């Protein structure tokens, strides 16, 4: 599993085109966070959307903060950058980044996923089948 920066438009270092659940995205080759740096801690519903709790290692937390600082939406109504979540190279989700991840834990809000999709993604984060 990987987390990478992504954009809905090709620009700068966002050049690797991938198909996602909501259309095409362009991935960055910088700021990669791999699954040895974080784990899922649970899933819950908040205002009709699914949320996955994530805990980072110390190094993973630093990498997540550096990556997400550059992805924070400047225009919250029309954000162009996302946090791409890939499993085995396949884009599974790409939530917008409202604020940078700071600290050892974060929540990933998945407005476009069903409960079953969110559960499957959480299992992928912990490496379960």
N, C-alpha and C positions, 0 to 999 in steps of 0.2 A: 504494500500500500504506500502511496505517496501523496503529499500535498504540495501543490505548486501554485504560483501566481498565474492568473489567466485574465484575458481581456476579450470582450465581445468584438473588438476591432483589432486588426493587425497593426501593430505600431511598436517601435523601439525593439526591445528584446522579446516581445510577444509574437513569435513567428511560427511555432509548431501548431498547425491546424488540426483540430480534433472535432469529431461529432459528439455532441452531448445530448442529454435528455431534452434540452430546450433549445437545440440548435447548435451552430458552430461556435467554437471558442478557439482562441489562440493562446497557447501555453508559453510560459517563460522558461528558459533553461537555467534561471537563477533562483536561489532561495528554496531549493528542494528540501522537504522534510520527509524522512522515511519512517516506516512503522516501528523501527527500533527506538524512536524518540518519543512515542506517545502511545496511549492505549485508551480505548473507550471505557467509560465507567458506568454507563447506563443510558436509558432512553426514557423520555417523558413527553407529555403533551402540554403545550403552552398556547393558549388562545387558538386552538385548532391546528397548530403547526407542531411538527415533531422536532425534538431537540435531543442531540447526542452530547453527553458530557464527555470531555476528553481531559486526561492528565498527561503532562509532558515530563520528560526527564529534564534535568537542569540544562543540558545542552539543547534539547528540543525546545524548551521554553525560550531560550535566547534566539534560536532560529525562527521560531514562530513569531516572536515580537518583530524581528528584523523583516521578515517576509510580509507580515500583515500591515506594518506601518506604511509600506508602499502601495498597499491595496485598498486602503480606506477610501470609501466613496466620497468624492468631493461634491457630487451632486446626488443626494440621497434619492431623489425622484427618478433619476436616470443613471444609475451607476454603470460604469463600463468595465470595471475590474472585479474579479471574483477570486475565491480560494478554491482551486480545483482539487477534488478528491478523486484519486484514481486507484483502482484495484486491478492488478495484473495489466497495467497500461490502458485500461478502459475507464473513461470518465464516468463516474457514478453520480456526482453532485458537484455543484459550483455555487455555493451561497455567496451573496455579496458580503463585504466586510464593512461593518458599521463602525467598529472601533478596533484598534490594534489589540492583539492578544498580549496581555501583560501578566506574567506570573505563571505558576505551574499548572493552572487549570483553565479550561475554556468551555463554552457551549457553542455547538454548531447548530444553528436554526435552519431547518429544511422545509421551507414553505411549500415546495412543489412535490414532495414525496408523500406517499401513503405510509401508514403505520408499518405495513409489511416491508416496503422498500427501506424505510428508516431502520427497522430491525435488522434487515439483511446487511445494510451498510455498517451498522454498529458491529455486527458479527465479523464482517470483513476487517474492520479496524483491529479487533482483538485476535484475528487469525483463526476464528472458528468456522466450521462449515455450516 
